[in-house]
Amino acid sequence: MTVPSYSLERHLSIHDIRDAPPLATASRPTRYATVGSRQYHHPPQRFFMTSNSTYNQGRILCSPGSIFEGKVEVILTHPLMCLNLSVMFKGEEKVASSGKTKHLSVTNRLFGIRTLLWGDHHQDESSKEAWPILEPGHHVFPFMIEMPLVNYPPSFYHPFVTCDYTIYATLERPGERPFKTQQLQVLFEPIIGSTHYRLQHNNSIQQKIPSILPHFDIQVNIPHHVYTISESTHIPIRLTCINDSTSLTSCANLPSLLLCAKLQRHIKVIHNSFFHQELSTLQQVTSTWLLSQADVLEMKLPLVTDLYSSSSNSNMITCPSIDYAKHFHIQYTIILSAKIRGRLTSTTKKESISIPIFFTTLNQETKPPAALVPFTHQEVINDDTLNTKPRFIPPPSPHLNDTILPPYDPIKPPSYN
């Protein structure tokens, strides 16, 4: 059977062994048992992973340059013979395409890293004869992962494309079925600011709806074209009726207008010859404009966000604007339409305009790191080092709290001995 090879997958190297977290301190020397012995094959009572994250029911949230940590816990009532305990962290883009005769599912590996927390690092001649024994008790193995300054695609879930980041632990038993934990979801949030779209200034948008009233223009003003998902609650829209000064008609004699503002999300899924587009309306607001009473109308298009929700039918903004992923792009647009209210004849005119809107994860005052690059950059694709890949780093010592210096008090500075 041929093992698939991924261009961005990094196999176990000397760096993994050198930077591996310290192994749990054993109260006695490690025992070994002969391979094939049935004496030490009782499965763990519990084998699971936990994280220190408090985000969204304990799910891990990470971004470029961040560090997150967790624990692998093994509860044994009997000694267990296994080669080692390893942790795997991987990111994948999955594209599902349906054809006339078959359903295809293609997985593109973004990265895959692995480290050992306990046991033998290598399979040599001695490991074929004897394996170490994990003694009964409650064993806790901490781990810590550092993300590179690389913008991977955000965690995204859709019937045709999924971007998923998972981490799990394995008790390896070569030649036998390994014990595995349930996969722990890791939510990845890219660093995206207005400079990503070459928008140096977040100026207001001013457009005109094509005239549906003779000698009058409807001017549309939106304060910004970039909005931060975590901070924005709505998009204000201001409409102004302007006389082109060639008509003596006053606004008091104008009919009422029915206006509709929609926030639409456009998803493109691309893989070789497969192409899928989906246009969905996330939010919609309508209003009646009595031009005889006011020549200005204020509208608010609400924004409801639920970042990285697994619901594909949600009307919420679950992801920022994305244009650098390999197999999917996400764009947002405001569609504003207007028509004369009360006319049901075939001559009723309805005009609309389309305004692109960008959603980012950084506000205007925050600049992204200068070294930040997308994962599709050649520097990342061609790099064989750890500089552009996630990596395991040694977790802090459990006795670190004993050496922390006391907080500084300007009134009574502590004595540092």
N, C-alpha and C positions, 0 to 999 in steps of 0.2 A: 504493500500500500504506500503510495507516494504522499509524503507530508508536505502540505502547501507551504510555500515560502512567501513571506510578506516583505516588501521593500523597507518598511519602517519598523519591523520587528527586531528587537535586540535580544539576542540569546544570552544566557548566563555567562558572565565574564569574570575576570579577576576583580573588577571593580565591585561586583555584587558580593564576592566573598570578603573583600577588604572592608567594604562599608556596611556589611550585614550587622543588624542590631545585635548586641550582646545576648548570648544565650541565657536562658533561665538558670539561676544558680542551683545546682543539685545538692541535696543534703548528703549524698553518697556518690561514689564513683558509678559511672554508667555501666550497666550490665549489658551483655550481648547474648543473643540466643541463636542457635543454628537455624538457618533458613529451611523451611519445611516443617518445623516443629509446630504442632497444633496447640501447644500449651499457652501461648500468648497471643491469641487471635480474638479475644473478646472485644467487641466494638465499644467505642466510647459511650458512656452514659449520655453525655452532651458534648457537642463539638460545634462551636458557633463563633461569630465575630461580633464585636460591638465597636461603636465609634463614640468619641467624646463630643460629637456635634449636637447642638440643640436646634438645628435648623429642620423644620418640617418633619416632625416625628423621628428625629435622629438621623435623617439622611445627611450624608456628607456633601458639603458644597465647597467647591474649589475653583480657582481661577489661575491664570498665568502668574507664576512667581509665588504662589501660596504654598503653605505646608499644612498637611492634615495628618491626624494620627488615629490609631485605633488599637484594638487588642484582639488576639486570638485566644480563646479559652477552651481548654480540654478538661473534661471531668471524667476520670477513670475510676472504676471500682475494681478492676483487675489490671495487671501489667499488660502493656500492649507492645508488641514487637513491630517496628516499622523502620523504614530506611531514614526518613526525615520528615520534617514539617515545613512546608513552603507556603508562601503567599504570592498570588498572581494578581496583577493589576493590568487591565487591558481596556482599550477604547476601540470601538468598531462602528463603521457606517454600514447599514444593511439596507439594500434596495430590493423590494419585492415587485416584480413585473408580471402581469398576467397576459398570456398570449392566447391564441385561438386553441392551441392543443396542449399547452402546459403552463404551469405556474413556476416562475424562476425566482430564486432568492440568492442574491449575491452579497457576500460579506467582504468589506474592505477593511483590513486591519490598520488602525491608526498608529497604535503602538502596543507592545506587550512586554512587561518587565516582571521579573520574578526574583525572589530572594528566599533564603533558608533561615528559619528561626530556630531550628533544633535538628540534631542528627548529623549524618554524614553528608559532606558536601559533594563527594564524588562517588561514582560507582566504579570501584576497582575490583581486583580479584578477591580481596578480603570481604567486600560487601556482598559478594555472591554467596559467601559461606555463612556469614553471621550479620545480623542486624542489631542495632541498639534497642534497648527496652525503655519505654516511657512508663515510669512507675505509677502506681495508683495515687490519686489525689486530684486537687484542683490546680491545674497549671495555667498560668497567664503569660502570654508572649506579646509584649507591646511592639508596635511597628510605627514608622513615620515615613511619609512620602513627600518629596519636594517636587512641585511642578515647575517646568521650565518657562521661560518667557516666550511661550508659543501659543498663538491663538488657534486652538483646536475648534471644531464645530461645537456649538452648544448642545447640551442634552436635548433631544427632540424626538417626539413620538408621533408617527403618522402611519396610516395603513400602507403607504407605498415606500416610505423611507423612515429609518430610525437611526439615531445616533446615540449610542449607549456606552456608558462607562461603568464597569463592574470590578469588584475585588472579591476574592474568595481564597480560602485556605485549603490545603490538601495534605493528608497524611499518606505519603507515598509508600506503596508496597509492590515493588516490581514483580510482575507476573501475576498479581492479584488485583482485585478491584480496590481502588483507593477509597479512603473516607474523605468526603468533601463537605464543607460548610455550605449553607445557602449563600447565594451571591448577594453582596451588599452594594446597593446602588450608590454611585457617586455622581453628583450633579455638577456639570462643568459650565461655568459662566465665563464667556470670553470678555476681554477688555475691549470695548468698542466705544469710541468717542466720535465727535463730529469730524475730526481730522481724518478718520478712516475713509470717509466718503468725499474727502477733499473739500469739505465745507468749512472754510476758515472762519466764517462769520455766520452766526445763526440769525440772519436777518429775517424780517417779516416777509410774508408772501402776499403779493397784490396781483390779482387777476380780475378779469371782467367776464361775466356771463354774457354770451352772445345775446344781442338785444331781442327781447320778446315784447318790448313796449317801444313804439316808434318815438324817436328823439330822447329816449331815456336809457342810461346805462346802469347796470347793477355791478357795483364794484365789491369784490370780496377781499377781505384782509384777515390773514392768520398771523398771529404774532411771531411764530417760529416755525421752522420746518424740521427741527430736531427736538425730540422729547426723550427724557430719561425715564425708563420704565419704572424704576423704584420711586420716583418723585412726582410724576405727572398724574393727575387725577382726571383731567379733561383737556380738550383742545378748544379754546375759544374761537369763534368765527364771527366776524363783524361784516354786515352787508350794508351798503349805502346806495341809495337811489340818487343818481346824478342827472340833472337836466343838461343836455348838450348845448343849451342856450340858443338853439335855432327854432325852438317851439315856444309858443305862448301858453301851452297847456300847463296847468299847475298840478302838483301832486294830489291835490284834493279831488281831482277828477279821474285819477287812475284807479284801475280795478285792484282787487286783492290778489296776492301771489301765494301759491303753496310751495314751500321750500322743503327739501329733503337732503340731509347730510348723512353720508354713509362712510364708515371706516372699513375698508376692504383689505383682506390679506391675499396675496398672490403667491402660491407655492409652485415652484418648478422642480420636477424630479427628472434627472438626466443620467442615463447610464448606457453607453454604447448606442445602440439603435433604439433603446427605449426612451420615450419622452412622455411625461404626464404633467398636465397643468391643472391647478385647482384654484378657483376664485371663490372666496367666502366672505360674507358680510359679518363683521364682528360686532359692530354697534351701529345704530341708526337713530336719528332724531328728526322729527318733522315739526314744522311751524307754519302758521298762517301770518302773512305780512300784510297788514292793513296800511297800504301806502297813503291813504287819505288821512291817516292819523299820525304817522311817523315815517320819516324818510331814512331811518336807521334801524336795523334789527340786529340784536345780539343773540347768538346761539351757542350752546355748549354741547360738544360731542363727548360723552363720558368715556373714560378709559378704565377698564377693569383688567387688572393684571393678575396672573397666577403663573409665575415663572416656572417653566419646565414641568408643567402639568402633563400627566399621561393621558388626559382626555383629548381625543382627537376631534370631538364634536363641540368643544367648548367655544363660547363666544368671547373668550378672554385672550389677551395678548400673552402668549406663552413663550415668546422668543423674540430677541431683537432682530433688526434687519440684517440679513446675512447674504453676502455676495461672494464669499471666498471658499465655501465648502465645495467638495468635488462633485457631489451628486445631488445637491439641492440648494435652491436659492429662495429667500423669503423677502418679499417686498410689501410695503403698505402704501395705500392710496386713499385719499379723501375724494369721494364723488359727491359733488354738489349740484343738484338739479333744481330748476324753477319752472313753474307753469302758471298760467292765469287760472285762478280758481273759479269754478262755476260754469266753465264752458265745456260742454260735452260733445260739441260738434267735431267733425273730422278736421277742422282747421285749427284746433287747439294746439298751440305750440309748446313744446317742452325742450328746454335747453339745459345742457349740463357741461360741467368742466371737471377735469381730473387733476388733482394736486398730489404729487408724491410727498410722503412723510417718512422720516427716518426715526427709528427707535434705537436708542443706545443704552449702554450700561454705565457710562460715565457722564457726569454733568459737565456743563460748559467750563467750570472753573478748574476741573481736574484734567491734567494732561496724561496720556498713556506713556508708559516707559519707552524711552528712545530705542531700546534694544528689542522691542516687541515685534515679532514677525508672524505671519500666518503659517499654518502647517504645510501649505502647498508651496511655500517658498523653496527655491532650489537649495538654499543653505540648510534647510531642515531635511529635505529629501536625501541630499548627498552626505549628510553628516553621520559618521559612524561612532561618534563619541557620546558621552552622557550629557553634553551641553544643551542639546535640543530635545532630550527625552526626559520623561519623569524618572526619578531615581529614589531608591530607598536610602534613608539616612539613619544613623544610630539615634534612637530615642534618648531623651535626657535620663540621667541616673535617677532611680527612685528616691535617692537620698539628697537630691538637689535642693530641696526645700530647707535642709539643715544648714546650707551654706549661703543662703540668700541674705544680702545685706539689709539691715533695717531701713525703712523709709526715712528720707531726709526731712528734718524739721528745722525750718529757718530760725525758729525761736530757741530751740534747744537741740543743736546738732548732735547726732549720736556719735559715740566713740567707736571708731573702726580699729580694731586691734589685729 
